[in-house]
Structure formats: structure tokens, C-alpha cells
Amino acid sequence: MAHYLFSGAGFSRNWGCWLADEVFEYLLADPQVSMEIRTQLWRDRSAGGNYEDTITAFIGNKTQYDLLLSILAGMFNKMRNAYTGMGFHFEWTTNRVFQVHTFLQRFDAIFTLNQDTLLEHHYLTQFLPSRPDNRWPDWDMPGLIHTRGPSGIKNATAPKTIDGSAFALQPRSQPYLKLHGSHDWTTSSGYLLITGGNKETAIGEIPLLTAYLNHFRTSVCSEHARLMIIGYSFGDRHINSILLDAARMGAKFFVVDTAGVNVLYKQPHGGAVGQTLRDQMWPSVIGGSRRPLTSTFNNDRIEHDKLSDFFHYL
């Protein structure tokens, strides 16, 4: 069996990062936001949408679109400053058996939609000889140019650019693939942040992210695939399509969300009237957890054992 992690914003929320509703409120408070953007934010909110709908609305308006991306990049920088500052703790226990790092090491690959750099600062930096419990000797973010220190070790926290080479995974390195780019990735045209309501088209214009998405599809669309989904709201059509294909191929899912498996009780884009994701995916769901990671990886040994059982499911 192959075990994969797929995370959304709800994963980083356990360390204080903002969710979509909070991003909306952040944008309202930013003094750079124009009245045009502010008006569109409220209009989309009233229609049941979120800030990503506003970004989509300004795709044809380069000035406002670039301004929005710049403000979002600044927002991610503020989050980074918070979780790299004094007093921040990534782990909630000193017992390595129950730490997040030890848990993440068990996955054959980590896929994420998150554009923050929480794991770069607090997980990838711990791939050290001083941690003999590491399953993986190194991590891999293929297709990116990495800054290296004097000893040749990749700097996980330094800004990155696309190197233009073909997608290739490094042996004995845990793949860490950010399917929607990252706020610290840059190209000649600016920030590489996939956001808004037209993500699949945007990804298709970037060969590296296309390769990432194809690798995600190939990995999970197998009867031998076991996928733990943490903090994903099932709001992206291109991702849901892959997950539904994976379910049909025999993959199994474990869902971690504040709503537990009830997060599947929503109608997917393009689905039959009245049909929810749960109606299509329930035979493939092998468990769920609705407790926060802050307790599961601290003193909630019962829930921790439940998540650990995921790796033993046949």
C-alpha cells in the first residue's frame, strides 16, 4: 500500500493560519484595497462566494488583479512572521512518538493546496542526522531551484524559482508537492499563486504545476492508494474530479476535518441535482477525525491511535 497526505487550509489553521472567511476580512482591513476591489468583495460575499471569486472577477483587469496578488503575498508574509517568531511552537509535545514530524514521516508523499510555508520552516528543516527517527533522509520539491548552505544542504525556507527542467523525483527523498504554488515561489511574471475560480486553466499554463497535478492523479488513482485528507473543504472542482476518479479506482480515504466526514455532505460542481460528494465517495471512506491536531498530537492518545491505524488499513 502507498500512503499519501493531502492537505488544505484547515491543516495550517491548527497553527493559526487564516481560512477563507478570515482572508476576506483581512482584505477588507488592508489599506491598499481599492474601493473597486472592496465593492466586488462584498458583492461576491453576498452571493455566497469568497475572496477567490473576487480574484476571478479581476482577471481581465491587470492593475487590480496584480494588486490583489501582492496583498495576498503580504498576508502570507505576515503569517510566516508569526510562526517563525518568539514563542511559536510547531510541536505540542516533546515525546517524539506523538509528534507531528514523526507522523508526517510516515507518508510516501505529501500533497498540499496550501501556499504558506509552515512546513518549510518547521518540518523540512528537521530532516537532520540528529533525528534518527526520520524515515526519509531528505525532502524533495522537484522542479525548483534551491539555495544551498555551505554543507550542500537545501535551504527549505529560502525563496524559490522554477528551474525549467523536466519533472523528476529524487530517490530516497520524501516528495512535497504544492499543487497551487507558494507565496515564496517567483517567476519572471511575478508570484506563482494559483487562486481564483479558474485554477485548472491557470495550472495548465504552468508545466511544473501540470506535472505536479498529474503526479497527484497518478499516485492516488490506484486501488493500492490510501489518502489521508486533512483540512480540505472539497471546494475545488479539479481536485474533486481526481478524488472521485480515485474512489472509482479503489483508493481509500481518511478525512480529518472539524466537521469530520460530514464535510462530504456538499454538492460538487457539475454533480447531479441533490447528489453530494458523500453519495459518490462513501464506499471509499475508511474513517475520519473531527478533533483538532492541537489535541491529537498532544495528549489525546485515543485519537492519535485512530489516525495511526490508517497506516495499517489493507
C-alpha positions as CSV (number, residue, x, y, z in Angstrom):
1,M,0.0,0.0,0.0
2,A,1.1,3.6,-0.6
3,H,0.1,6.2,1.9
4,Y,-0.3,9.8,0.9
5,L,-1.2,13.0,2.7
6,F,-3.3,15.7,1.1
7,S,-3.8,18.9,3.0
8,G,-5.8,22.1,2.7
9,A,-6.1,25.4,4.6
10,G,-7.6,23.6,7.6
11,F,-4.3,21.8,8.2
12,S,-2.4,25.1,8.7
13,R,-5.3,26.5,10.7
14,N,-4.1,24.4,13.6
15,W,-1.1,26.7,13.9
16,G,-3.1,29.9,13.4
17,C,-3.1,30.4,9.7
18,W,-6.2,32.1,8.2
19,L,-9.1,30.3,6.4
20,A,-11.1,31.8,3.5
21,D,-13.5,33.8,5.7
22,E,-10.6,35.3,7.6
23,V,-8.8,36.2,4.3
24,F,-11.9,38.0,3.3
25,E,-11.8,40.0,6.5
26,Y,-8.0,40.6,6.1
27,L,-8.6,42.1,2.7
28,L,-11.3,44.4,4.0
29,A,-8.8,45.7,6.6
30,D,-5.9,46.2,4.2
31,P,-5.5,50.0,3.4
32,Q,-4.2,49.2,-0.1
33,V,-7.5,47.6,-1.2
34,S,-9.3,49.9,-3.7
35,M,-13.0,50.8,-3.5
36,E,-13.4,48.8,-6.7
37,I,-12.0,45.6,-5.0
38,R,-13.9,46.3,-1.8
39,T,-17.2,46.6,-3.7
40,Q,-16.5,43.3,-5.5
41,L,-15.6,41.5,-2.3
42,W,-18.9,42.4,-0.7
43,R,-20.8,41.6,-3.9
44,D,-19.2,38.1,-4.1
45,R,-19.8,37.6,-0.3
46,S,-23.5,38.4,-0.7
47,A,-23.7,35.9,-3.5
48,G,-22.3,33.1,-1.3
49,G,-18.8,33.3,-2.7
50,N,-15.4,34.2,-1.2
51,Y,-12.3,36.2,-2.0
52,E,-11.3,33.8,-4.7
53,D,-14.4,34.8,-6.7
54,T,-13.2,38.4,-6.4
55,I,-9.8,37.4,-7.8
56,T,-11.6,35.7,-10.7
57,A,-13.6,38.8,-11.4
58,F,-10.4,40.9,-11.9
59,I,-8.5,38.5,-14.2
60,G,-9.1,40.9,-17.0
61,N,-8.1,43.9,-15.0
62,K,-4.3,43.6,-14.6
63,T,-3.9,46.5,-12.3
64,Q,-6.4,45.3,-9.7
65,Y,-5.5,41.6,-10.2
66,D,-1.8,42.2,-9.6
67,L,-2.7,44.4,-6.6
68,L,-4.8,41.6,-5.1
69,L,-1.9,39.0,-5.5
70,S,0.5,41.5,-4.0
71,I,-1.7,41.9,-0.9
72,L,-2.2,38.2,-0.6
73,A,1.6,37.7,-0.7
74,G,1.9,40.3,2.0
75,M,-0.7,38.4,4.0
76,F,1.3,35.1,3.8
77,N,4.4,37.0,4.9
78,K,2.6,38.2,8.0
79,M,1.6,34.6,8.8
80,R,5.2,33.5,8.2
81,N,6.5,36.1,10.6
82,A,4.0,34.9,13.2
83,Y,5.0,31.2,13.1
84,T,8.8,32.0,12.9
85,G,8.6,34.4,15.8
86,M,9.4,34.0,19.5
87,G,7.1,31.7,21.4
88,F,5.7,29.8,18.5
89,H,5.7,26.0,18.8
90,F,5.2,23.6,15.9
91,E,5.0,20.6,18.2
92,W,2.7,20.3,21.2
93,T,4.7,17.6,23.0
94,T,8.3,16.7,23.5
95,N,7.5,13.0,23.1
96,R,8.7,12.2,19.5
97,V,6.4,9.2,19.3
98,F,3.4,11.6,19.3
99,Q,4.9,14.5,17.4
100,V,3.6,15.9,14.0
101,H,7.0,15.4,12.5
102,T,7.1,11.7,13.2
103,F,3.6,11.3,11.8
104,L,4.4,13.2,8.6
105,Q,7.5,11.0,8.0
106,R,5.2,8.0,7.5
107,F,3.7,9.3,4.2
108,D,5.1,8.2,0.8
109,A,4.4,11.8,-0.4
110,I,2.8,15.0,0.8
111,F,0.5,16.9,-1.5
112,T,-0.9,20.3,-0.4
113,L,-3.0,23.2,-1.7
114,N,-1.5,25.5,0.9
115,Q,0.6,28.4,-0.2
116,D,2.0,29.2,3.2
117,T,5.5,28.0,4.3
118,L,4.6,26.4,7.6
119,L,6.1,23.0,6.8
120,E,9.1,24.5,5.1
121,H,10.0,26.3,8.3
122,H,9.1,23.6,10.8
123,Y,9.1,20.2,9.1
124,L,11.5,20.2,6.2
125,T,14.2,21.9,8.3
126,Q,14.2,18.9,10.6
127,F,15.5,16.4,8.1
128,L,18.7,16.1,10.1
129,P,21.1,13.3,11.1
130,S,20.3,14.3,14.7
131,R,16.8,12.8,14.2
132,P,17.5,9.1,13.9
133,D,13.7,8.5,13.8
134,N,13.5,10.0,10.3
135,R,12.3,7.6,7.7
136,W,13.4,9.9,4.9
137,P,17.0,11.3,4.8
138,D,15.8,14.2,2.6
139,W,12.9,16.0,1.1
140,D,12.2,16.9,-2.5
141,M,10.3,19.8,-4.2
142,P,11.1,18.9,-7.8
143,G,11.4,21.5,-10.5
144,L,12.6,24.3,-8.2
145,I,15.9,26.0,-7.8
146,H,17.0,25.6,-4.1
147,T,19.5,27.7,-2.2
148,R,22.1,25.5,-0.5
149,G,24.2,26.1,2.6
150,P,28.0,25.6,2.9
151,S,27.4,21.9,3.6
152,G,25.3,21.5,0.5
153,I,22.0,21.0,2.4
154,K,19.0,22.6,0.7
155,N,17.6,25.7,2.4
156,A,13.9,24.9,2.8
157,T,13.0,28.4,3.9
158,A,14.7,30.5,1.1
159,P,12.6,31.8,-1.8
160,K,12.5,29.6,-4.8
161,T,12.2,29.9,-8.6
162,I,11.3,27.3,-11.3
163,D,14.3,25.9,-13.0
164,G,12.5,24.8,-16.1
165,S,13.8,21.2,-16.1
166,A,11.7,18.2,-16.6
167,F,9.7,16.9,-13.6
168,A,11.8,14.2,-11.8
169,L,11.6,12.9,-8.2
170,Q,14.8,12.3,-6.3
171,P,15.4,8.9,-4.9
172,R,15.2,8.4,-1.1
173,S,13.6,11.9,-0.7
174,Q,10.1,12.5,0.5
175,P,8.1,14.4,-2.2
176,Y,6.5,17.6,-1.0
177,L,4.3,18.9,-3.8
178,K,2.5,22.3,-3.5
179,L,-0.2,21.9,-6.2
180,H,-1.2,25.5,-6.3
181,G,2.3,27.0,-6.0
182,S,3.5,29.0,-3.0
183,H,3.9,32.6,-1.9
184,D,7.7,32.3,-1.9
185,W,7.8,31.0,-5.5
186,T,8.5,33.5,-8.2
187,T,8.6,33.6,-11.9
188,S,9.6,36.3,-14.4
189,S,5.9,37.4,-14.3
190,G,5.7,37.6,-10.5
191,Y,4.2,35.5,-7.7
192,L,3.3,31.9,-8.5
193,L,0.0,31.7,-6.7
194,I,-2.8,29.8,-8.2
195,T,-6.0,31.3,-6.8
196,G,-9.5,32.3,-8.0
197,G,-12.2,30.3,-9.7
198,N,-10.2,29.2,-12.8
199,K,-7.4,27.2,-11.2
200,E,-7.4,24.3,-13.7
201,T,-6.8,26.6,-16.6
202,A,-4.1,28.5,-14.7
203,I,-2.3,25.3,-13.7
204,G,-2.4,24.1,-17.4
205,E,-0.3,27.1,-18.3
206,I,2.5,26.2,-16.0
207,P,4.3,23.0,-16.9
208,L,5.6,22.3,-13.4
209,L,2.3,22.6,-11.7
210,T,0.7,20.5,-14.5
211,A,3.3,17.8,-13.7
212,Y,2.5,18.1,-10.0
213,L,-1.2,17.7,-10.6
214,N,-0.6,14.7,-12.9
215,H,1.6,13.1,-10.3
216,F,-1.1,13.6,-7.7
217,R,-3.6,11.9,-10.1
218,T,-1.3,9.0,-10.9
219,S,-0.5,8.5,-7.2
220,V,-4.0,8.4,-5.8
221,C,-5.9,6.8,-8.6
222,S,-5.0,3.3,-7.6
223,E,-6.6,0.5,-5.6
224,H,-3.4,0.5,-3.5
225,A,-3.6,4.2,-2.6
226,R,-4.5,5.3,0.9
227,L,-5.1,9.0,1.2
228,M,-5.4,11.0,4.4
229,I,-7.2,14.3,3.7
230,I,-6.6,17.0,6.3
231,G,-8.4,20.3,6.3
232,Y,-9.6,20.3,2.7
233,S,-13.1,21.8,2.2
234,F,-13.8,20.0,-1.1
235,G,-14.3,23.2,-2.9
236,D,-12.0,22.8,-5.9
237,R,-13.6,21.1,-8.9
238,H,-10.3,19.8,-10.4
239,I,-9.3,18.2,-7.2
240,N,-12.7,16.7,-6.5
241,S,-12.6,15.2,-10.0
242,I,-9.4,13.4,-9.2
243,L,-10.6,12.2,-5.9
244,L,-13.8,10.8,-7.5
245,D,-11.7,9.0,-10.1
246,A,-9.5,7.7,-7.3
247,A,-12.6,6.3,-5.5
248,R,-13.7,4.5,-8.6
249,M,-10.2,3.0,-8.9
250,G,-10.4,1.6,-5.4
251,A,-8.4,4.1,-3.4
252,K,-9.4,4.6,0.3
253,F,-9.7,7.9,2.2
254,F,-9.4,9.0,5.8
255,V,-10.9,12.5,6.4
256,V,-9.6,14.9,9.1
257,D,-11.8,18.0,9.4
258,T,-13.6,19.9,12.1
259,A,-16.8,18.6,10.6
260,G,-15.4,15.1,10.3
261,V,-16.8,13.1,7.4
262,N,-19.8,15.5,7.3
263,V,-17.6,17.7,5.1
264,L,-18.5,15.4,2.3
265,Y,-22.2,16.4,2.5
266,K,-21.9,19.1,-0.1
267,Q,-22.9,19.1,-3.8
268,P,-19.9,19.1,-6.1
269,H,-19.6,21.3,-9.1
270,G,-21.2,19.6,-12.0
271,G,-22.8,16.9,-9.9
272,A,-26.3,15.6,-10.3
273,V,-29.0,17.7,-8.6
274,G,-29.3,16.7,-4.9
275,Q,-26.2,14.4,-5.1
276,T,-23.4,15.0,-2.7
277,L,-19.8,14.0,-2.6
278,R,-20.7,11.6,0.2
279,D,-23.1,9.8,-2.2
280,Q,-20.2,9.0,-4.5
281,M,-17.4,8.6,-2.1
282,W,-18.8,6.8,1.0
283,P,-17.7,3.3,-0.1
284,S,-14.1,4.5,-0.1
285,V,-14.1,6.4,3.2
286,I,-12.4,4.3,5.9
287,G,-12.5,6.7,8.7
288,G,-12.5,10.3,10.0
289,S,-11.5,12.6,12.8
290,R,-13.0,15.8,13.8
291,R,-10.7,16.7,16.7
292,P,-8.1,19.4,16.2
293,L,-4.5,18.4,15.6
294,T,-3.6,20.5,18.6
295,S,-5.0,17.8,20.8
296,T,-4.5,14.7,18.6
297,F,-0.7,15.4,18.7
298,N,-0.6,16.5,22.3
299,N,-2.4,14.5,24.9
300,D,-5.2,12.8,23.0
301,R,-3.7,9.4,22.7
302,I,-7.0,7.8,21.8
303,E,-7.4,10.0,18.7
304,H,-3.7,9.7,17.8
305,D,-4.1,5.9,17.8
306,K,-7.1,6.2,15.4
307,L,-5.0,8.2,12.9
308,S,-2.1,5.8,13.3
309,D,-4.4,2.9,12.4
310,F,-4.8,4.5,8.9
311,F,-1.3,3.1,8.1
312,H,-2.4,-0.5,8.9
313,Y,-5.7,-0.5,6.8
314,L,-5.5,-3.0,3.9
